[in-house]
Amino acid sequence: DTIAFQRAIDQLFINTNKANPSSRVTLMLTPGNYVLTATIKVPPYANIVGAGKDRTIITTSATEGFTFVNGESTPGAYAAVSTNSFINQAKHINIQGMTLTQSVAGVMFDVHSVRDSNFADLKVTGSWLSGGALVAGQKAFSIVGDSAAVMSNNNTFDNVAVSGYTYAFYSDFAIKDTLIRNGDFNTNAYGIVLGTNLVSVDLTANSGKQTGPYQNSFMHNHFSNINKHAVWIKFGNKNLLSNNVFDLCGNDGSAD
């Protein structure tokens, strides 16, 4: 279904009068199974809504399931990240109501310079098994920015369940005002990991990493069967954890 899926997104959200709010429609995915074999490109203002977890089911064999492109993209010709700016970056995107399964060790959502967007009622499943080898590039959500001016800020992840990934959420960038709430993280090597691979040059150069992740909130999440850290924040400040539940975390896959 890859070609049809991408064509629908292109025609509804790229090949349209993007400046006109009345053109910002919804792509409804009815219950059923959808099979993807290549990365899906998602532009600004895309609104993709399924029928709910375990109703709309997407299976991908791509090492990058979904990535986000800026508003200069045209159907079939997607703008390079080097052209991202605060004005054209991916924004006001809504993806909700589906189950997504990735059959290879990769990134399901490459959240690259996305702001003011919403991910809700999602179930994301990968191929990692408890006690398995750690795969650095296996992330359910990889949150990335280009610079201090073009960053992934003010994004909400609500009622998202992640299992079978080395990292459920990962970012080394200065992401801000991220809200992860009501999540269920089960059978992952790590849960939420922020700023663990920053080095001194990152904190001085205009790399989009200067401060590390800051002013993010993680609330009312359930972490269970997490082999390593449920939440690991090495660099960053003003990050808030509140009312989370931790069950069998940090035990390297054993019962203790």
C-alpha positions in Angstrom: 0.0 0.0 0.0 3.1 2.3 0.0 2.4 4.1 -3.3 -1.3 4.7 -2.6 -0.6 5.8 1.0 2.0 8.3 -0.1 -0.1 9.5 -3.0 -3.0 10.2 -0.7 -0.8 12.3 1.7 0.7 14.2 -1.2 -2.6 15.1 -2.9 -4.4 16.0 0.4 -1.6 17.9 2.1 1.0 19.0 -0.5 -0.7 19.4 -3.8 -3.2 21.8 -2.4 -3.6 25.4 -1.4 -1.6 25.1 1.8 -2.3 28.7 2.9 -6.0 28.2 2.9 -7.3 26.6 6.2 -10.3 25.1 4.4 -7.9 22.9 2.5 -6.6 21.3 5.7 -8.6 18.1 5.6 -8.3 14.8 7.3 -7.1 11.5 5.8 -9.2 8.8 7.5 -7.8 5.3 7.6 -10.6 2.8 8.0 -10.1 -0.4 10.0 -7.9 -3.0 8.3 -4.3 -3.9 7.6 -2.0 -1.6 5.6 1.4 -2.8 4.4 4.3 -0.4 3.8 7.7 -1.1 2.4 9.3 2.4 2.2 9.5 5.6 4.3 6.3 7.7 4.3 6.9 11.5 4.0 4.6 13.7 6.1 4.3 17.4 5.4 3.0 20.3 7.5 -0.7 20.3 8.5 -1.1 16.6 7.7 -4.0 15.1 9.7 -3.9 11.3 9.6 -6.5 9.6 11.7 -7.1 5.8 12.0 -10.0 4.0 13.6 -8.0 3.3 16.8 -5.4 0.9 18.2 -5.7 -2.6 16.8 -8.3 -1.4 14.4 -6.2 0.4 11.8 -3.0 -1.6 11.6 0.1 -0.5 9.7 3.0 -2.8 9.2 6.2 -1.4 7.7 9.5 -3.1 6.6 11.2 0.2 6.1 14.1 1.1 8.5 12.5 4.6 8.8 8.8 4.3 9.0 7.7 7.9 8.9 9.7 11.1 8.5 8.6 14.7 8.2 9.2 17.2 5.4 8.9 21.0 5.1 6.3 23.0 3.2 8.6 23.5 0.2 8.0 19.9 -0.8 6.1 19.0 -3.9 4.4 15.6 -4.7 7.2 13.1 -5.2 9.9 15.6 -4.6 10.4 16.3 -1.0 12.5 19.2 0.3 15.9 18.4 1.8 16.3 19.0 5.6 19.0 21.6 4.7 16.1 23.9 3.5 14.2 23.7 6.8 13.4 27.1 8.4 11.1 28.1 11.2 8.5 29.3 8.6 8.4 26.1 6.5 9.3 23.4 8.9 6.8 20.5 9.6 4.2 21.7 12.0 0.6 21.4 13.2 0.6 17.7 12.3 -1.8 15.2 13.9 -1.3 11.4 13.8 -3.6 9.3 15.9 -5.7 6.2 16.3 -3.6 3.3 14.9 -1.3 0.4 15.6 2.1 0.5 13.8 4.5 -2.5 13.6 8.0 -2.4 12.3 9.6 -5.7 11.3 13.2 -4.4 11.1 15.4 -2.6 13.7 15.0 1.0 12.7 13.2 4.2 13.6 9.4 4.3 13.4 9.0 8.1 13.6 11.9 10.3 12.7 10.5 13.5 14.3 12.9 15.9 12.5 12.3 19.6 13.2 8.6 19.1 13.9 6.7 21.6 16.1 3.3 22.2 17.5 2.1 18.7 16.6 0.1 15.8 18.2 0.6 12.1 18.3 -2.2 10.3 20.1 -3.8 6.9 20.7 -0.9 5.0 19.0 0.5 1.5 19.6 4.1 1.2 18.2 5.7 -2.3 18.2 9.2 -3.2 17.1 11.3 -6.4 16.9 13.5 -6.0 20.0 13.2 -8.8 22.6 13.9 -8.5 26.3 17.5 -9.3 27.0 18.5 -8.8 23.4 21.4 -6.9 22.0 21.1 -3.1 22.1 20.7 -1.5 18.7 21.7 2.2 18.7 19.5 3.0 15.7 16.4 1.3 16.9 14.0 4.0 18.2 10.2 4.2 18.2 10.5 8.1 18.3 13.7 9.9 17.4 13.3 13.6 18.1 15.7 15.8 16.2 16.3 19.5 15.5 18.3 21.4 13.0 19.3 24.5 15.0 18.1 26.6 17.9 15.7 28.4 15.6 14.5 25.2 13.8 13.7 22.7 16.6 11.2 20.0 17.5 9.3 22.0 20.1 5.8 21.9 21.7 4.9 18.4 20.6 2.4 16.1 22.6 2.5 12.4 22.8 -0.7 11.2 24.5 -1.8 7.6 25.1 1.1 6.2 23.1 2.2 2.5 23.8 5.6 1.4 22.8 7.1 -2.1 23.0 10.0 -3.9 21.3 12.4 -1.1 20.9 15.9 -0.4 22.2 14.7 3.2 22.8 11.1 4.1 23.1 11.9 7.9 23.0 15.3 9.4 22.2 16.7 12.9 21.8 20.0 14.6 22.1 18.7 17.9 20.9 17.4 21.0 22.7 13.8 20.0 22.4 11.4 22.1 24.5 7.9 21.8 25.8 7.5 18.1 24.8 4.7 16.4 26.7 4.6 12.6 27.0 1.6 11.5 29.1 -0.6 8.4 29.6 2.0 6.3 27.9 2.6 2.6 28.3 6.2 1.5 27.8 6.5 -2.3 28.0 9.5 -4.5 27.0 12.0 -2.0 25.8 15.7 -1.7 26.6 15.2 2.0 27.5 12.2 4.1 28.0 12.8 7.9 27.6 16.4 8.9 27.0 17.6 12.5 26.7 21.0 14.0 26.1 23.1 10.9 26.7 25.5 11.4 23.7 26.1 15.1 24.0 29.8 16.2 24.1 31.3 19.6 25.0 31.3 20.9 21.4 27.6 20.3 21.1 27.0 22.6 24.0 28.8 25.5 22.4 28.2 25.2 18.7 24.9 26.1 17.0 24.1 22.4 16.6 20.6 22.5 18.0 22.0 20.7 21.0 23.3 23.7 23.1 21.3 23.2 26.2 20.2 19.6 25.9 16.5 18.8 26.2 14.7 21.2 28.5 11.4 22.1 30.0 9.8 18.8 28.9 7.1 17.0 31.0 6.5 13.2 31.4 3.4 12.5 33.3 1.1 9.5 34.2 3.2 7.0 32.2 3.6 3.3 33.0 7.1 1.8 32.5 7.2 -2.0 32.8 9.8 -4.6 31.8 12.4 -2.0 30.9 15.8 -3.7 30.9 17.9 -0.5 31.5 16.8 3.0 32.4 13.1 3.8 32.4 14.0 7.5 32.2 17.6 8.7 31.6 18.3 12.5 31.4 22.0 13.1 31.2 22.0 16.7 29.9 19.1 19.2 30.1 17.2 21.0 32.8 13.8 21.9 34.0 12.5 18.5 32.9 9.5 17.3 35.0 8.5 13.8 35.9 5.2 13.4 37.7 2.9 10.5 38.7 4.7 7.8 36.7 4.7 4.1 37.6 7.8 1.9 37.3 7.4 -1.8 37.4 10.4 -4.2 36.8 12.7 -1.5 35.5 16.5 -1.6 35.4 16.7 -5.3 36.0 18.4 -6.3 32.7 15.5 -8.6 31.9 15.6 -10.7 35.1 12.8 -11.1 37.6 14.6 -9.2 40.4 
